[in-house]
Amino acid sequence: MARIGVISISDGRDHVHARNAEFIRGKQRALVRSLTEAGHEVVEGAEAVATNSLATSVAREVAAAGVDVTVFSYAVWSFPHFTMLAADATRGPLILLASTDPTEPGLVGMLAAGGALDQIGRAHTRLWGAPDDPALAAEIGSHARAAAAVASLRGSTFGRFGGRPMGMNTAVANTDQWMRQFGVDVEEIDQYELVLRAEKADPGETAKARAWIEAHAAGVHYDGDKLTPELLDRQIRSYQAIRDIIAERHLDFSGIKGQPELTEHYATMDVTEAFLNDPYDWNGPKDVHITATEADMDGALTMQLFHKISGTPVLFADVRHYHADRDIWDLCNSGQHATWFAARSDDPARNLAKVNFYPEVFFFPAGGASVHHVAAPGRMTLGRLTRKDGRYRLQLMLGEFESYDEETNQALMRQSTPEWPHAFARLDVPGEVFLSNFGANHIHAIPGDHRAELRAAAKLLDVELNEWTRAV
């Protein structure tokens, strides 16, 4: 959950403030209680702002507590210049919240303050309602989670292993633009570093990892050619190597080019990418490290934003096929799906019981295991940060992952690449709209409906929002 600052703004006339002080405190208590019950940490201003000096000092104290978003609360008519001074002392996102209790002109105070902020170009969000309304607390919470996610990007480092894969322009972004707009630095790392480090990885851990996979997976289908114990070991050692590089270079999220050098001469990175994106490995629970295949920079950035909002792993997939007769999409990419998506369980054994490790297909002469499963059904938020004429946009939609009986699943998978992982998705957007407008071949997904947070994040990032729904 988020850390939310709350500051009540009052009238600057002493006698009016004295009359209103208890009314303001009551509204603030109700708001704080509602936010706390929703699971948020609340930092309250020491007192209602009724003077110029308090506007600055109270706002500075709340800002110093490291809040994700600051709520200016208007229960009564409030002098607008107090808001201007408090906003100047508050560097993070602002919400102006008006009480709709008709006994006092809180709406008037909020509108006057909001208009003043508009005049100086200070971005803010305006909300209104009863301070104890759980729906209002949920809306504030969405904005706060979005603000925390956006703030987490600034000062972070993306580890880019390799360069542009197979001429894929949408996988490469401008590093200057990333720093300017998102505050993200890019650390360039040659894939040869990964190969060198993998050959020196701890063999004891490699053996432990393969035994764990063999014991828990639905199957490890060695064929003596494209998938052997030695090749699976090589993939595991690649995971060990990149995990150590991540720790040494303090990388916050990553991407691995893979194709064609590693996939033709060393091994695929499917096992590496799957377990980096998982919340566990053979050593037990761990943090998710967002990693995009094909070193997809905008894909990784989308995934990191989605992860910071949801707290879960994030799906990475190609938009492989549209089954028009069923109105479902096959979201499929070589081994990139985290194994967590197989059952979305905190218990890795439950997930891996639905995961098969198959020999890689002809695209990848070096071989290795593809990490196969069908994603568990459920409501999903899907989308991606894409660029049009140099400007970022967030293309966003709701959808449903579906799974069918075994015969149907197999029949659908055989129409594309059955060895790879699949997510069968019914998207809340017509097929012709999606195919005519989506700005990449890769798409990303998280469980649940997180559109409110992502709308707020797009606004904070100064990113155009393309949100698609079906006409009702």
Buried (B, 14 or more C-beta within 10 A) or exposed (E): BBBBBBBBBBBBEEEBBEEBBEBBBBBBEBBBBBBBEBEBBBBBBEBBBBBBEBBBBBBEBBBEEEBBBBBBBBBBBBBBBBBBBBBBBBEBBBBBBBBEBEEBBBBBBBBBBBEBBEEEEBEBBBBBBBBBBEEBBEBBBBBBBBBBBBBBBEEBBBBBBBEBBEEBEBBBBEBEBBEEBBBBBBBEBEBEEBBEBBEEBEEEBBEBBBEBBBEBBBEBBBEEEBBBEEBBBBBBBBBBBBBBBBEEEEBBBBBBBBBBBBBEEBBBBBBBBBBBBBBBBBEEEEEBBBBBBBBBBBBBBBBBBBBBBBEBBBBBBBBBBBEEEBEBBBBBBBBBBBBBBBBBBEEBEBBBBBBBBBBBBEEBEBBBBBBBBBBBBBEBBBBBBBBEEEEBBBBBBBBBBBBBEEEEBEEBBEEBBBBBBBBBBBBBBBBEBBEEBBBBBBBBBBBEEBBBBBBBBBBBBEBEBBBBBEEE
